[in-house]
Amino acid sequence: MADKTLFVTGIGTGIGKTVVSAVLVEKLKADYWKPIQSGDLDNSDTQTVKRLVSNTPSYLHPEAYRLTQPFSPHKSAAIDGISIDPQRIVIPATTNRLIIEGAGGLMVPLTKDFLIIDLIKQLGAAVILVSKNYLGSINHTLLSVYALQKENIPIIGLIFNGTKDIYSKEVILNYTGLNLLGHIPEYSQLDKKAIIDAGNYIEGL
């Protein structure tokens, strides 16, 4: 797969986008960029990826916005007294492949009228959608795919994260017709070794 800019988004919050991003950065020796970080700046997603990645070619680009509150970006920015300008969110210069990690799901607001899905479209990135099996995940996955397709945003494929559920997986893949890029298992200890191992479950990139 030759796409240089891949946007990792999920079907919701807490799906495992950061773990999947770390796996992709490690496997592809790609750069990483989290445009907007909301909350926990002392343990940001960028810092987590840095801790989990072993290779040296990858460069972790600084966030465009660092917000102190653990809420949706539009709320965090308001509390911080910051006005998010989507036009300031520009893909960093790099000759390497780039993994971009979103915030939450597709419909998370960056401003009152600009969502994550709008940012993906603005950046012209292709999407890797992360799904996780739980009650309601089929609905959330299919809605996410529908939204991306409605906006004509290219979807490279799906990565499942965590516990397997063959019933959910079959329905999602059959209905969407998307490529299955892999299924990352749960690890008792998430460290550099686990991230390298998880890369063995990813194909087609």
DRENDO-1510 file (C-alpha; in Angstrom, 1 decimal, always signed):
<recs>
REC; n; res; u; v; w
REC; 1; MET; +0.0; +0.0; +0.0 .
REC; 2; ALA; +1.6; +3.2; -1.2 .
REC; 3; ASP; -0.5; +5.8; +0.7 .
REC; 4; LYS; +1.9; +8.1; +2.5 .
REC; 5; THR; -0.6; +9.7; +4.8 .
REC; 6; LEU; -2.8; +7.4; +6.9 .
REC; 7; PHE; -5.3; +8.8; +9.4 .
REC; 8; VAL; -6.1; +6.4; +12.2 .
REC; 9; THR; -9.7; +7.0; +13.5 .
REC; 10; GLY; -11.9; +4.8; +15.7 .
REC; 11; ILE; -15.6; +4.0; +16.0 .
REC; 12; GLY; -15.5; +5.8; +19.4 .
REC; 13; THR; -13.4; +6.8; +22.4 .
REC; 14; GLY; -11.2; +4.2; +24.1 .
REC; 15; ILE; -11.1; +1.9; +21.1 .
REC; 16; GLY; -7.3; +1.6; +20.9 .
REC; 17; LYS; -6.3; +4.2; +18.3 .
REC; 18; THR; -3.1; +5.0; +20.1 .
REC; 19; VAL; -2.1; +1.4; +20.4 .
REC; 20; VAL; -2.9; +0.8; +16.7 .
REC; 21; SER; -1.0; +3.9; +15.8 .
REC; 22; ALA; +2.1; +2.7; +17.7 .
REC; 23; VAL; +1.9; -0.7; +16.0 .
REC; 24; LEU; +1.7; +1.0; +12.5 .
REC; 25; VAL; +4.5; +3.5; +13.3 .
REC; 26; GLU; +6.7; +0.6; +14.4 .
REC; 27; LYS; +5.8; -1.8; +11.6 .
REC; 28; LEU; +6.1; +0.9; +8.8 .
REC; 29; LYS; +8.9; +2.9; +10.5 .
REC; 30; ALA; +6.5; +5.8; +9.8 .
REC; 31; ASP; +6.3; +9.2; +11.4 .
REC; 32; TYR; +3.5; +10.0; +13.9 .
REC; 33; TRP; +1.4; +13.1; +14.4 .
REC; 34; LYS; -1.5; +13.7; +16.8 .
REC; 35; PRO; -2.9; +17.1; +15.6 .
REC; 36; ILE; -4.9; +17.7; +18.8 .
REC; 37; GLN; -4.3; +16.4; +22.3 .
REC; 38; SER; -7.0; +17.0; +24.9 .
REC; 39; GLY; -6.1; +16.4; +28.5 .
REC; 40; ASP; -3.3; +14.6; +30.4 .
REC; 41; LEU; -0.5; +16.5; +28.7 .
REC; 42; ASP; +2.0; +14.8; +31.0 .
REC; 43; ASN; +1.0; +11.4; +29.5 .
REC; 44; SER; -0.1; +12.4; +26.1 .
REC; 45; ASP; -0.7; +10.0; +23.2 .
REC; 46; THR; +2.4; +11.2; +21.5 .
REC; 47; GLN; +4.4; +10.3; +24.6 .
REC; 48; THR; +2.7; +6.9; +24.8 .
REC; 49; VAL; +3.7; +6.2; +21.2 .
REC; 50; LYS; +7.2; +7.3; +21.9 .
REC; 51; ARG; +7.4; +5.0; +24.8 .
REC; 52; LEU; +6.1; +2.0; +22.8 .
REC; 53; VAL; +8.1; +2.4; +19.6 .
REC; 54; SER; +11.5; +0.9; +19.2 .
REC; 55; ASN; +12.7; +2.0; +15.7 .
REC; 56; THR; +14.9; +5.1; +15.2 .
REC; 57; PRO; +13.7; +6.4; +11.7 .
REC; 58; SER; +10.3; +7.4; +13.1 .
REC; 59; TYR; +9.8; +11.0; +14.0 .
REC; 60; LEU; +7.0; +12.2; +16.3 .
REC; 61; HIS; +5.8; +15.6; +15.2 .
REC; 62; PRO; +4.5; +18.1; +17.8 .
REC; 63; GLU; +0.7; +18.6; +18.2 .
REC; 64; ALA; -0.9; +21.6; +16.6 .
REC; 65; TYR; -3.0; +22.1; +19.8 .
REC; 66; ARG; -2.3; +20.9; +23.3 .
REC; 67; LEU; -5.4; +21.3; +25.5 .
REC; 68; THR; -5.3; +20.7; +29.2 .
REC; 69; GLN; -8.9; +19.4; +29.8 .
REC; 70; PRO; -10.0; +15.8; +29.1 .
REC; 71; PHE; -13.0; +16.7; +27.1 .
REC; 72; SER; -13.9; +17.0; +23.4 .
REC; 73; PRO; -11.5; +19.5; +21.8 .
REC; 74; HIS; -14.1; +22.2; +21.3 .
REC; 75; LYS; -15.0; +22.2; +25.1 .
REC; 76; SER; -11.4; +21.8; +26.2 .
REC; 77; ALA; -10.3; +24.7; +24.0 .
REC; 78; ALA; -13.1; +26.9; +25.4 .
REC; 79; ILE; -12.1; +26.1; +29.0 .
REC; 80; ASP; -8.5; +26.9; +28.1 .
REC; 81; GLY; -9.5; +30.1; +26.4 .
REC; 82; ILE; -8.1; +28.9; +23.1 .
REC; 83; SER; -9.8; +29.3; +19.7 .
REC; 84; ILE; -9.1; +26.3; +17.4 .
REC; 85; ASP; -8.5; +27.4; +13.8 .
REC; 86; PRO; -8.8; +24.3; +11.5 .
REC; 87; GLN; -6.7; +26.1; +8.9 .
REC; 88; ARG; -3.7; +26.0; +11.3 .
REC; 89; ILE; -3.8; +22.2; +11.3 .
REC; 90; VAL; -1.4; +21.5; +8.5 .
REC; 91; ILE; +0.3; +18.2; +7.8 .
REC; 92; PRO; +3.9; +18.5; +8.9 .
REC; 93; ALA; +6.6; +18.3; +6.3 .
REC; 94; THR; +8.2; +14.9; +6.0 .
REC; 95; THR; +9.5; +12.6; +3.4 .
REC; 96; ASN; +8.5; +9.6; +5.5 .
REC; 97; ARG; +5.1; +7.9; +5.7 .
REC; 98; LEU; +2.9; +9.6; +8.3 .
REC; 99; ILE; +0.5; +8.1; +10.7 .
REC; 100; ILE; -2.0; +10.7; +12.0 .
REC; 101; GLU; -4.1; +9.8; +15.1 .
REC; 102; GLY; -7.5; +11.5; +15.5 .
REC; 103; ALA; -9.3; +12.4; +18.7 .
REC; 104; GLY; -12.2; +10.1; +19.6 .
REC; 105; GLY; -14.5; +9.2; +16.7 .
REC; 106; LEU; -15.4; +10.8; +13.5 .
REC; 107; MET; -18.1; +13.2; +14.8 .
REC; 108; VAL; -16.0; +14.7; +17.6 .
REC; 109; PRO; -16.1; +18.5; +17.3 .
REC; 110; LEU; -13.0; +20.6; +17.1 .
REC; 111; THR; -15.1; +23.7; +16.9 .
REC; 112; LYS; -18.9; +24.2; +16.9 .
REC; 113; ASP; -19.1; +23.5; +13.2 .
REC; 114; PHE; -15.9; +21.5; +12.3 .
REC; 115; LEU; -15.6; +17.8; +13.1 .
REC; 116; ILE; -12.8; +15.2; +13.0 .
REC; 117; ILE; -14.3; +13.9; +9.8 .
REC; 118; ASP; -14.0; +17.4; +8.3 .
REC; 119; LEU; -10.3; +17.5; +9.4 .
REC; 120; ILE; -9.7; +14.2; +7.6 .
REC; 121; LYS; -11.2; +15.5; +4.4 .
REC; 122; GLN; -9.2; +18.8; +4.8 .
REC; 123; LEU; -5.9; +16.9; +5.2 .
REC; 124; GLY; -6.7; +14.6; +2.2 .
REC; 125; ALA; -5.7; +11.5; +4.1 .
REC; 126; ALA; -6.8; +7.9; +3.7 .
REC; 127; VAL; -8.4; +6.3; +6.7 .
REC; 128; ILE; -7.7; +3.2; +8.7 .
REC; 129; LEU; -10.7; +2.5; +10.9 .
REC; 130; VAL; -10.2; +0.9; +14.3 .
REC; 131; SER; -13.0; -1.2; +15.7 .
REC; 132; LYS; -13.4; -3.0; +19.0 .
REC; 133; ASN; -15.9; -5.7; +19.9 .
REC; 134; TYR; -18.5; -4.7; +22.4 .
REC; 135; LEU; -22.3; -4.5; +22.6 .
REC; 136; GLY; -23.2; -1.8; +20.0 .
REC; 137; SER; -19.9; -2.0; +18.1 .
REC; 138; ILE; -21.5; -3.3; +14.9 .
REC; 139; ASN; -23.8; -0.3; +14.8 .
REC; 140; HIS; -20.9; +2.2; +15.6 .
REC; 141; THR; -18.6; +0.6; +13.0 .
REC; 142; LEU; -21.2; +0.6; +10.2 .
REC; 143; LEU; -22.2; +4.2; +11.0 .
REC; 144; SER; -18.6; +5.2; +10.8 .
REC; 145; VAL; -18.1; +3.5; +7.5 .
REC; 146; TYR; -21.3; +5.1; +6.2 .
REC; 147; ALA; -20.1; +8.6; +7.2 .
REC; 148; LEU; -16.7; +8.2; +5.6 .
REC; 149; GLN; -18.2; +6.8; +2.4 .
REC; 150; LYS; -20.7; +9.6; +2.3 .
REC; 151; GLU; -17.9; +12.1; +2.3 .
REC; 152; ASN; -15.9; +10.2; -0.3 .
REC; 153; ILE; -13.0; +9.6; +2.1 .
REC; 154; PRO; -10.9; +6.6; +1.1 .
REC; 155; ILE; -10.9; +3.8; +3.6 .
REC; 156; ILE; -7.8; +1.6; +3.4 .
REC; 157; GLY; -9.3; -1.0; +5.7 .
REC; 158; LEU; -10.3; -2.1; +9.2 .
REC; 159; ILE; -8.2; -3.1; +12.1 .
REC; 160; PHE; -9.9; -4.9; +15.0 .
REC; 161; ASN; -8.5; -4.4; +18.4 .
REC; 162; GLY; -8.9; -6.7; +21.5 .
REC; 163; THR; -11.3; -9.6; +22.1 .
REC; 164; LYS; -12.4; -11.5; +19.0 .
REC; 165; ASP; -16.1; -11.9; +18.1 .
REC; 166; ILE; -16.5; -13.8; +14.8 .
REC; 167; TYR; -20.2; -12.9; +14.6 .
REC; 168; SER; -19.5; -9.1; +14.7 .
REC; 169; LYS; -16.4; -9.4; +12.4 .
REC; 170; GLU; -18.3; -11.4; +9.7 .
REC; 171; VAL; -21.2; -9.0; +9.6 .
REC; 172; ILE; -19.0; -5.9; +9.5 .
REC; 173; LEU; -16.8; -7.2; +6.7 .
REC; 174; ASN; -19.6; -8.7; +4.7 .
REC; 175; TYR; -21.7; -5.6; +4.9 .
REC; 176; THR; -19.0; -3.1; +4.2 .
REC; 177; GLY; -16.8; -5.0; +1.8 .
REC; 178; LEU; -13.7; -3.4; +3.4 .
REC; 179; ASN; -10.3; -4.9; +3.6 .
REC; 180; LEU; -9.4; -6.6; +6.9 .
REC; 181; LEU; -5.9; -5.3; +7.7 .
REC; 182; GLY; -5.6; -7.3; +10.9 .
REC; 183; HIS; -6.8; -8.1; +14.4 .
REC; 184; ILE; -4.5; -7.0; +17.3 .
REC; 185; PRO; -4.9; -9.3; +20.4 .
REC; 186; GLU; -5.0; -8.1; +23.9 .
REC; 187; TYR; -1.7; -8.1; +25.7 .
REC; 188; SER; -1.3; -8.5; +29.5 .
REC; 189; GLN; +1.6; -6.1; +29.3 .
REC; 190; LEU; +1.7; -3.3; +26.7 .
REC; 191; ASP; +5.3; -2.6; +25.9 .
REC; 192; LYS; +7.8; -2.4; +23.0 .
REC; 193; LYS; +7.9; -6.1; +22.7 .
REC; 194; ALA; +4.1; -6.4; +22.5 .
REC; 195; ILE; +4.0; -3.6; +19.8 .
REC; 196; ILE; +6.5; -5.4; +17.7 .
REC; 197; ASP; +4.6; -8.7; +18.0 .
REC; 198; ALA; +1.3; -6.9; +17.2 .
REC; 199; GLY; +2.8; -5.8; +13.9 .
REC; 200; ASN; +2.8; -9.5; +12.8 .
REC; 201; TYR; -1.0; -9.4; +12.8 .
REC; 202; ILE; -1.2; -6.5; +10.3 .
REC; 203; GLU; -1.1; -7.1; +6.6 .
REC; 204; GLY; -1.7; -5.2; +3.4 .
REC; 205; LEU; +0.2; -1.9; +4.3 .
</recs>
